[in-house]
Amino acid sequence: MSSPSAKGNDLYITAYTLSSALGNGNPATLRRLLSGAGGLTEYPLENEQVTWLGRIAEDDSDEPPVDLGPLDCVSNRLLAAAARRDGFQPAVARAVAKYGSNRVGCFVGTITAGLMHIEDCYRLNNPGGDDLGDDTRLDEVLNLFSPAECCQKLFGISGPAVTVSTACSSSAKVFAAAARHIRAGFCDAAVLVGIEAACDTIIYGFRSLGLLSTSPCRPWDRHRDGISVGEAAGFALIESDHAGFDDIGLLGYGESCDAYHMTAPHPNGDGAYAAIETALRRAGLDARDIDYINLHGSGTPANDASEDAAILRMFGDQVVCSSTKGWTGHTQGAAGITEAIICFMAMKNGFAPASLNTEVQDSGLRARVALKNQPFRIRNVLSNSFGFGGNNCALIFGEPR
Protein backbone atom coordinates (compact mmCIF):
# COMPACT_ATOMS: atom_id res chain seq x y z
CA MET A 1 0.00 0.00 0.00
CA SER A 2 2.86 2.38 0.65
CA SER A 3 4.06 4.68 -2.11
CA PRO A 4 6.32 7.69 -2.44
CA SER A 5 4.74 11.12 -2.36
CA ALA A 6 4.00 12.59 -5.77
CA LYS A 7 4.29 16.13 -4.41
CA GLY A 8 5.92 18.30 -7.06
CA ASN A 9 5.09 15.75 -9.75
CA ASP A 10 1.38 16.35 -10.12
CA LEU A 11 -0.57 15.68 -13.30
CA TYR A 12 -2.86 18.30 -14.76
CA ILE A 13 -6.52 18.29 -15.76
CA THR A 14 -6.50 20.63 -18.76
CA ALA A 15 -10.03 20.10 -20.12
CA TYR A 16 -13.25 18.42 -19.05
CA THR A 17 -16.91 18.16 -19.93
CA LEU A 18 -19.94 16.48 -18.36
CA SER A 19 -23.35 15.52 -19.65
CA SER A 20 -25.79 14.10 -17.10
CA ALA A 21 -29.27 14.61 -15.72
CA LEU A 22 -28.14 18.11 -14.72
CA GLY A 23 -27.65 19.12 -18.33
CA ASN A 24 -25.49 18.77 -21.40
CA GLY A 25 -22.13 20.44 -20.87
CA ASN A 26 -20.47 22.35 -18.07
CA PRO A 27 -22.44 25.64 -18.13
CA ALA A 28 -25.79 23.81 -17.91
CA THR A 29 -24.46 21.60 -15.11
CA LEU A 30 -23.16 24.54 -13.10
CA ARG A 31 -26.41 26.48 -13.48
CA ARG A 32 -28.40 23.59 -12.06
CA LEU A 33 -25.97 23.09 -9.18
CA LEU A 34 -26.10 26.76 -8.22
CA SER A 35 -29.89 26.93 -8.56
CA GLY A 36 -30.47 23.86 -6.39
CA ALA A 37 -32.44 22.03 -9.10
CA GLY A 38 -31.65 18.32 -9.32
CA GLY A 39 -32.13 16.21 -12.42
CA LEU A 40 -34.02 13.12 -11.20
CA THR A 41 -37.43 12.34 -12.71
CA GLU A 42 -40.01 9.67 -11.96
CA TYR A 43 -39.64 6.43 -13.89
CA PRO A 44 -42.31 3.70 -13.99
CA LEU A 45 -41.46 0.10 -13.18
CA GLU A 46 -43.42 -3.12 -13.55
CA ASN A 47 -46.26 -3.90 -11.13
CA GLU A 48 -47.22 -0.23 -10.83
CA GLN A 49 -44.06 0.61 -8.93
CA VAL A 50 -41.86 3.64 -9.62
CA THR A 51 -38.30 4.76 -9.08
CA TRP A 52 -36.44 7.97 -9.92
CA LEU A 53 -33.96 8.16 -12.77
CA GLY A 54 -31.33 10.66 -13.89
CA ARG A 55 -31.55 10.74 -17.69
CA ILE A 56 -29.25 12.65 -20.03
CA ALA A 57 -31.37 15.16 -21.95
CA GLU A 58 -31.88 14.75 -25.69
CA ASP A 59 -29.06 16.34 -27.69
CA ASP A 60 -30.40 19.69 -28.90
CA SER A 61 -27.36 20.69 -30.96
CA ASP A 62 -27.64 21.48 -34.65
CA GLU A 63 -24.63 19.33 -35.47
CA PRO A 64 -25.36 16.12 -37.38
CA PRO A 65 -24.80 12.87 -35.46
CA VAL A 66 -21.42 11.23 -35.87
CA ASP A 67 -21.34 8.12 -38.05
CA LEU A 68 -20.11 5.45 -35.65
CA GLY A 69 -20.38 2.57 -38.12
CA PRO A 70 -20.46 -0.86 -36.43
CA LEU A 71 -19.88 0.80 -33.02
CA ASP A 72 -23.23 2.59 -33.20
CA CYS A 73 -25.30 2.13 -30.03
CA VAL A 74 -26.98 4.35 -27.46
CA SER A 75 -24.00 4.66 -25.10
CA ASN A 76 -21.52 5.43 -27.89
CA ARG A 77 -23.90 8.03 -29.32
CA LEU A 78 -24.01 9.68 -25.89
CA LEU A 79 -20.21 9.68 -25.88
CA ALA A 80 -19.98 11.22 -29.34
CA ALA A 81 -22.43 13.98 -28.44
CA ALA A 82 -20.71 14.76 -25.13
CA ALA A 83 -17.26 14.91 -26.75
CA ARG A 84 -18.32 17.92 -28.83
CA ARG A 85 -19.09 20.10 -25.82
CA ASP A 86 -17.01 22.59 -23.85
CA GLY A 87 -14.20 22.65 -26.40
CA PHE A 88 -13.11 19.18 -25.44
CA GLN A 89 -12.32 17.88 -28.93
CA PRO A 90 -10.12 20.90 -29.77
CA ALA A 91 -8.30 20.41 -26.46
CA VAL A 92 -7.53 16.80 -27.40
CA ALA A 93 -6.46 17.94 -30.88
CA ARG A 94 -4.03 20.36 -29.21
CA ALA A 95 -2.62 17.51 -27.12
CA VAL A 96 -2.26 15.33 -30.23
CA ALA A 97 -0.39 18.13 -32.01
CA LYS A 98 1.88 18.59 -29.00
CA TYR A 99 2.65 14.98 -28.09
CA GLY A 100 1.66 12.90 -31.14
CA SER A 101 -1.41 10.71 -31.53
CA ASN A 102 0.44 7.62 -30.28
CA ARG A 103 1.36 9.45 -27.06
CA VAL A 104 -2.24 10.20 -26.06
CA GLY A 105 -3.91 7.32 -24.21
CA CYS A 106 -7.57 6.54 -23.61
CA PHE A 107 -8.94 5.14 -20.34
CA VAL A 108 -12.66 4.41 -20.08
CA GLY A 109 -14.75 3.47 -17.07
CA THR A 110 -18.06 1.69 -17.61
CA ILE A 111 -20.15 -1.20 -16.31
CA THR A 112 -22.51 -1.85 -19.18
CA ALA A 113 -20.93 -0.47 -22.39
CA GLY A 114 -23.53 -1.32 -25.09
CA LEU A 115 -25.68 -3.61 -22.94
CA MET A 116 -28.88 -1.83 -24.04
CA HIS A 117 -28.30 -3.24 -27.51
CA ILE A 118 -28.51 -6.86 -26.36
CA GLU A 119 -31.61 -5.95 -24.33
CA ASP A 120 -33.22 -4.80 -27.60
CA CYS A 121 -32.29 -8.10 -29.24
CA TYR A 122 -33.81 -10.00 -26.32
CA ARG A 123 -37.07 -8.03 -26.44
CA LEU A 124 -37.37 -8.71 -30.15
CA ASN A 125 -36.60 -12.40 -29.52
CA ASN A 126 -34.60 -12.13 -32.68
CA PRO A 127 -30.92 -13.01 -32.27
CA GLY A 128 -30.62 -13.14 -36.04
CA GLY A 129 -31.17 -9.40 -36.05
CA ASP A 130 -33.73 -8.93 -38.85
CA ASP A 131 -35.35 -6.01 -37.04
CA LEU A 132 -31.97 -4.53 -36.09
CA GLY A 133 -30.28 -5.05 -39.43
CA ASP A 134 -28.56 -8.10 -40.76
CA ASP A 135 -25.87 -7.94 -38.12
CA THR A 136 -26.67 -7.46 -34.42
CA ARG A 137 -23.00 -6.42 -33.89
CA LEU A 138 -22.94 -7.84 -30.38
CA ASP A 139 -19.22 -8.50 -30.66
CA GLU A 140 -18.63 -4.78 -31.35
CA VAL A 141 -21.05 -2.93 -29.07
CA LEU A 142 -21.37 -5.34 -26.14
CA ASN A 143 -17.61 -5.71 -25.84
CA LEU A 144 -16.42 -3.59 -22.89
CA PHE A 145 -13.67 -2.18 -25.11
CA SER A 146 -16.31 -0.71 -27.44
CA PRO A 147 -16.41 2.79 -25.84
CA ALA A 148 -12.60 2.96 -25.77
CA GLU A 149 -12.42 2.05 -29.45
CA CYS A 150 -15.15 4.60 -30.14
CA CYS A 151 -13.17 7.34 -28.37
CA GLN A 152 -9.97 6.43 -30.19
CA LYS A 153 -11.80 7.01 -33.46
CA LEU A 154 -13.53 10.20 -32.30
CA PHE A 155 -10.27 11.82 -31.24
CA GLY A 156 -7.79 10.21 -33.62
CA ILE A 157 -5.58 8.87 -30.84
CA SER A 158 -3.60 5.63 -30.79
CA GLY A 159 -1.83 5.51 -27.44
CA PRO A 160 -2.57 2.91 -24.76
CA ALA A 161 -6.30 2.19 -24.53
CA VAL A 162 -7.99 0.46 -21.61
CA THR A 163 -11.53 -0.10 -20.35
CA VAL A 164 -11.82 -0.36 -16.57
CA SER A 165 -14.93 -2.12 -15.28
CA THR A 166 -14.79 -2.36 -11.49
CA ALA A 167 -18.44 -1.59 -10.74
CA CYS A 168 -19.08 1.91 -9.37
CA SER A 169 -15.41 2.81 -8.96
CA SER A 170 -14.69 2.30 -12.68
CA SER A 171 -14.28 5.88 -13.88
CA ALA A 172 -12.48 6.95 -10.70
CA LYS A 173 -9.90 4.24 -11.29
CA VAL A 174 -9.23 5.55 -14.83
CA PHE A 175 -7.46 8.53 -13.21
CA ALA A 176 -5.17 6.14 -11.36
CA ALA A 177 -4.58 3.96 -14.43
CA ALA A 178 -3.75 6.97 -16.59
CA ALA A 179 -1.39 8.39 -13.96
CA ARG A 180 0.53 5.11 -13.83
CA HIS A 181 0.79 4.93 -17.63
CA ILE A 182 2.02 8.52 -17.90
CA ARG A 183 4.58 8.15 -15.13
CA ALA A 184 5.78 4.86 -16.61
CA GLY A 185 6.45 6.67 -19.89
CA PHE A 186 3.82 4.93 -22.03
CA CYS A 187 2.07 8.20 -22.89
CA ASP A 188 2.23 11.93 -22.14
CA ALA A 189 -1.50 12.65 -21.96
CA ALA A 190 -4.72 10.70 -21.72
CA VAL A 191 -8.40 11.07 -22.44
CA LEU A 192 -10.33 9.86 -19.38
CA VAL A 193 -13.92 8.76 -19.90
CA GLY A 194 -16.92 7.59 -17.91
CA ILE A 195 -20.02 6.39 -19.72
CA GLU A 196 -23.24 4.80 -18.56
CA ALA A 197 -26.64 4.66 -20.23
CA ALA A 198 -29.49 3.52 -18.00
CA CYS A 199 -30.67 0.04 -18.91
CA ASP A 200 -33.17 -2.38 -17.43
CA THR A 201 -30.45 -4.84 -16.43
CA ILE A 202 -29.06 -2.26 -14.00
CA ILE A 203 -32.41 -0.85 -12.85
CA TYR A 204 -34.09 -4.18 -12.17
CA GLY A 205 -30.84 -5.68 -10.91
CA PHE A 206 -30.68 -3.11 -8.12
CA ARG A 207 -34.38 -3.63 -7.42
CA SER A 208 -33.79 -7.37 -7.03
CA LEU A 209 -31.09 -6.58 -4.45
CA GLY A 210 -33.49 -4.36 -2.53
CA LEU A 211 -31.24 -1.33 -3.17
CA LEU A 212 -33.46 0.74 -5.50
CA SER A 213 -35.30 3.65 -3.88
CA THR A 214 -38.89 4.49 -4.83
CA SER A 215 -38.15 8.18 -4.16
CA PRO A 216 -35.28 10.48 -5.15
CA CYS A 217 -32.23 9.16 -3.31
CA ARG A 218 -31.34 10.96 -0.08
CA PRO A 219 -27.82 10.13 1.10
CA TRP A 220 -27.12 10.30 4.85
CA ASP A 221 -30.83 11.00 5.53
CA ARG A 222 -32.51 9.19 8.42
CA HIS A 223 -35.12 7.81 5.98
CA ARG A 224 -32.72 6.86 3.16
CA ASP A 225 -33.74 3.62 1.46
CA GLY A 226 -31.63 3.11 -1.64
CA ILE A 227 -30.17 4.48 -4.84
CA SER A 228 -31.53 6.32 -7.87
CA VAL A 229 -29.91 5.21 -11.14
CA GLY A 230 -28.43 7.88 -13.40
CA GLU A 231 -26.84 8.29 -16.82
CA ALA A 232 -23.69 10.26 -17.58
CA ALA A 233 -21.01 10.81 -20.19
CA GLY A 234 -17.95 12.57 -18.81
CA PHE A 235 -14.51 13.38 -20.25
CA ALA A 236 -11.32 14.75 -18.76
CA LEU A 237 -7.96 15.39 -20.41
CA ILE A 238 -4.95 14.73 -18.16
CA GLU A 239 -1.44 15.82 -19.11
CA SER A 240 2.07 15.71 -17.74
CA ASP A 241 2.71 19.34 -18.76
CA HIS A 242 0.23 22.07 -17.82
CA ALA A 243 1.51 24.35 -20.62
CA GLY A 244 0.47 27.53 -18.85
CA PHE A 245 -3.18 26.57 -18.43
CA ASP A 246 -5.14 27.42 -15.29
CA ASP A 247 -5.37 23.78 -14.35
CA ILE A 248 -6.50 21.51 -11.59
CA GLY A 249 -3.97 18.94 -10.47
CA LEU A 250 -4.45 15.25 -9.76
CA LEU A 251 -2.48 15.24 -6.52
CA GLY A 252 -3.05 11.68 -5.38
CA TYR A 253 -5.07 8.50 -5.70
CA GLY A 254 -5.61 5.45 -3.57
CA GLU A 255 -7.14 2.08 -4.38
CA SER A 256 -8.10 -0.92 -2.30
CA CYS A 257 -10.13 -4.09 -2.64
CA ASP A 258 -11.34 -5.38 0.69
CA ALA A 259 -13.58 -8.11 -0.82
CA TYR A 260 -15.59 -8.18 2.40
CA HIS A 261 -18.80 -9.12 0.56
CA MET A 262 -20.03 -9.37 -3.01
CA THR A 263 -22.28 -6.31 -2.70
CA ALA A 264 -21.98 -4.92 0.85
CA PRO A 265 -19.09 -2.74 2.08
CA HIS A 266 -17.06 -3.52 5.17
CA PRO A 267 -19.19 -2.19 8.06
CA ASN A 268 -16.22 -0.41 9.63
CA GLY A 269 -15.23 1.19 6.33
CA ASP A 270 -11.86 -0.57 6.30
CA GLY A 271 -11.53 -0.67 2.52
CA ALA A 272 -12.61 2.95 2.12
CA TYR A 273 -10.19 4.04 4.82
CA ALA A 274 -7.29 2.22 3.14
CA ALA A 275 -8.00 3.93 -0.20
CA ILE A 276 -8.24 7.38 1.42
CA GLU A 277 -5.07 6.84 3.46
CA THR A 278 -3.14 5.83 0.34
CA ALA A 279 -4.43 8.83 -1.63
CA LEU A 280 -3.33 11.23 1.11
CA ARG A 281 0.10 9.62 1.36
CA ARG A 282 0.57 9.66 -2.39
CA ALA A 283 -0.43 13.33 -2.49
CA GLY A 284 1.91 14.17 0.37
CA LEU A 285 -1.00 15.68 2.33
CA ASP A 286 -2.45 15.33 5.82
CA ALA A 287 -6.12 14.90 6.62
CA ARG A 288 -6.28 18.55 7.72
CA ASP A 289 -5.30 19.65 4.18
CA ILE A 290 -8.61 18.46 2.70
CA ASP A 291 -11.23 21.22 2.47
CA TYR A 292 -14.15 19.27 1.02
CA ILE A 293 -15.09 15.61 0.55
CA ASN A 294 -17.36 14.43 -2.24
CA LEU A 295 -18.81 11.30 -0.69
CA HIS A 296 -19.62 8.14 -2.57
CA GLY A 297 -22.91 8.54 -0.68
CA SER A 298 -25.13 6.15 -2.60
CA GLY A 299 -28.10 6.51 -0.23
CA THR A 300 -28.25 2.88 0.90
CA PRO A 301 -28.20 2.31 4.68
CA ALA A 302 -25.10 0.08 4.68
CA ASN A 303 -22.99 2.09 2.23
CA ASP A 304 -23.52 5.44 3.91
CA ALA A 305 -22.84 4.01 7.38
CA SER A 306 -19.64 2.32 6.20
CA GLU A 307 -18.32 5.47 4.53
CA ASP A 308 -19.28 7.61 7.52
CA ALA A 309 -17.16 5.35 9.74
CA ALA A 310 -14.16 5.73 7.42
CA ILE A 311 -14.54 9.52 7.22
CA LEU A 312 -14.79 9.92 10.99
CA ARG A 313 -11.79 7.68 11.53
CA MET A 314 -9.61 9.74 9.16
CA PHE A 315 -11.00 13.29 9.37
CA GLY A 316 -13.27 13.49 12.40
CA ASP A 317 -16.45 15.53 11.92
CA GLN A 318 -14.95 18.86 10.83
CA VAL A 319 -14.50 18.55 7.04
CA VAL A 320 -17.50 19.61 4.93
CA CYS A 321 -18.87 16.63 2.99
CA SER A 322 -21.72 15.97 0.58
CA SER A 323 -22.98 13.38 -1.83
CA THR A 324 -24.02 14.67 -5.26
CA LYS A 325 -25.96 11.55 -6.23
CA GLY A 326 -29.18 13.29 -5.21
CA TRP A 327 -28.54 15.66 -8.14
CA THR A 328 -27.53 13.19 -10.86
CA GLY A 329 -28.51 9.77 -9.58
CA HIS A 330 -25.90 7.07 -9.17
CA THR A 331 -24.25 7.08 -12.58
CA GLN A 332 -22.66 3.67 -11.94
CA GLY A 333 -19.48 3.19 -13.97
CA ALA A 334 -19.49 6.92 -14.79
CA ALA A 335 -19.88 8.02 -11.14
CA GLY A 336 -16.17 8.61 -10.52
CA ILE A 337 -15.67 11.06 -13.37
CA THR A 338 -19.12 12.64 -12.90
CA GLU A 339 -18.30 13.53 -9.32
CA ALA A 340 -14.71 14.51 -10.11
CA ILE A 341 -15.99 17.07 -12.62
CA ILE A 342 -18.53 18.40 -10.12
CA CYS A 343 -15.58 18.81 -7.75
CA PHE A 344 -13.70 20.77 -10.43
CA MET A 345 -16.70 23.10 -10.75
CA ALA A 346 -16.90 23.48 -6.97
CA MET A 347 -13.20 24.40 -6.78
CA LYS A 348 -13.41 26.85 -9.67
CA ASN A 349 -16.57 28.53 -8.39
CA GLY A 350 -15.95 28.50 -4.66
CA PHE A 351 -18.74 26.40 -3.20
CA ALA A 352 -19.46 22.99 -1.72
CA PRO A 353 -22.60 21.49 -3.30
CA ALA A 354 -25.40 20.40 -1.03
CA SER A 355 -26.31 16.79 -0.42
CA LEU A 356 -29.57 17.24 -2.30
CA ASN A 357 -32.74 15.58 -0.89
CA THR A 358 -31.05 15.03 2.48
CA GLU A 359 -33.49 16.69 4.87
CA VAL A 360 -32.60 15.37 8.33
CA GLN A 361 -29.26 13.64 8.77
CA ASP A 362 -29.31 10.19 10.33
CA SER A 363 -28.40 10.69 13.99
CA GLY A 364 -26.14 7.64 13.79
CA LEU A 365 -23.98 9.28 11.08
CA ARG A 366 -21.67 12.05 12.24
CA ALA A 367 -19.80 13.28 9.15
CA ARG A 368 -20.37 17.02 8.56
CA VAL A 369 -22.76 16.81 5.60
CA ALA A 370 -23.80 20.04 3.86
CA LEU A 371 -27.59 20.24 3.53
CA LYS A 372 -27.33 23.47 1.50
CA ASN A 373 -24.74 24.84 -0.92
CA GLN A 374 -21.93 26.40 1.10
CA PRO A 375 -19.71 29.14 -0.34
CA PHE A 376 -16.03 28.87 0.52
CA ARG A 377 -12.65 28.44 -1.11
CA ILE A 378 -11.70 24.83 -1.80
CA ARG A 379 -8.02 24.18 -2.35
CA ASN A 380 -7.92 20.39 -2.02
CA VAL A 381 -10.82 18.01 -2.49
CA LEU A 382 -11.23 14.28 -1.89
CA SER A 383 -13.65 12.35 -4.10
CA ASN A 384 -14.65 8.81 -3.11
CA SER A 385 -15.97 6.03 -5.34
CA PHE A 386 -16.72 2.58 -3.96
CA GLY A 387 -17.97 -0.44 -5.90
CA PHE A 388 -19.32 -3.94 -5.41
CA GLY A 389 -16.79 -6.48 -4.21
CA GLY A 390 -14.99 -3.80 -2.20
CA ASN A 391 -13.45 -2.08 -5.25
CA ASN A 392 -12.56 1.29 -3.73
CA CYS A 393 -10.92 4.37 -5.17
CA ALA A 394 -10.19 7.76 -3.59
CA LEU A 395 -8.97 10.73 -5.66
CA ILE A 396 -7.45 13.99 -4.44
CA PHE A 397 -7.54 17.07 -6.67
CA GLY A 398 -6.14 20.47 -5.86
CA GLU A 399 -4.12 23.47 -6.91
CA PRO A 400 -1.09 22.27 -8.88
CA ARG A 401 2.19 22.57 -6.98
Beta strands, then each sheet from edge to edge (+ up, - down):
strand 1: 11-20
strand 2: 23-24
strand 3: 41-44
strand 4: 50-54
strand 5: 104-109
strand 6: 161-164
strand 7: 189-196
strand 8: 229-230
strand 9: 232-239
strand 10: 248-257
strand 11: 292-294
strand 12: 320-322
strand 13: 351-352
strand 14: 368-369
strand 15: 374-375
strand 16: 380-387
strand 17: 391-398
sheet 1: 2+ 1- 9+ 7- 5- 6-
sheet 2: 2+ 1- 10+ 17- 16+ 11+ 12+ 14+
sheet 3: 3+ 4- 8-
sheet 4: 13+ 15-
end
